[in-house]
């Protein structure tokens, strides 16, 4: 195993794309088996990269031996480095040989959390879950939903917002029925917002 393969860490890496080739670079990476992500937002009904000129690639431990392929992928300009100090020391001849591994690219700190936040923003900005998440269900703000949970499935719920690609916030209303001279009157006695998995939600229309 080369020193590069031994030193590289798994995680999300930031890539610089060639001008207006973010999507091409993403597709070429995916065709090679890498997990690539280029956040796309809708600008006046036209898809556009959230970060023009940049995209992300996630490397698992099994991907590391193939890291060199990223550099030569069409659409990729270079891999963004976060170790400028090490490169500066190297250029000045002050980096010890045993520390040369520090010149290799490093993953984005807290990459998984950052990508989750970006996905959540893109989802909210576009107003729906992107098509590349086929197993997710699209819910809109204010839509009536049913939460498939024994404690709550009989209660009226409203979708508030998505917070991740697979989770969201719903507003549950606790309703008390009271008998009046005019008949049965339903009164909301409490409201509560809770975080739930999207897979456990159903649109009311689907249940009718």
Steps between C-alpha positions, in 0.01 A plus 500: 500500500635846411561767764210700350254216554632446853469866598176609333192507722144416406241777494370781280749686279447834325577508128553796266323450170591648167284799396134398462586129523375423852226264380726333246761442770239354737365264234850383403586430864180302549569298185827394665316387812570799726232669712494856371276790599442828320227704677251629242250779561222627277560858383197624303418140404859447383724254689823658622783384729473638851880541504606586144828330416493250788365156588558231760611138492475252787774242533445184700791282606446283193521808274840616625709277269323664202548856621746577218219463244330815631781725382463384139118498495356719224352817641728504809760777525659396829438386856465783751765491771446602862865461604656824379741517792652162414538605136661828606748316722575257217563782250740656752678169553396487866265200492658185634500200267292295745234772480467496122176305537349827625523634143226265390141629478295471816125453537269784598475527880161367618420425135195281559336766717583773246352304209185431703463873561554582133245238394248640746554852367466389138183311583345800672617742231353290220186418697518124448721197541731465199419232244821311582335391826235269348413331829409828668154648491447866419315693768417868488464753778149501645404166345286263710683178580461186707784385724523121508564470872263328746502804729426757232342335194149598615592866545479776241847602379641768272834493323711797613837460327773259406823513697694225326449284194332232711350693793253780554298698754126450538247688711268272695170635632339339801125531456238455768140425406232675704126454490306825462140590427594522134658153502861379524758778490871431451737733680880516468637477853873475422751516217844346479775493238702180475777370275408183310644274227347585161451131424242487780284778350211463257304764320137513613392472137678165472295365790161615371 
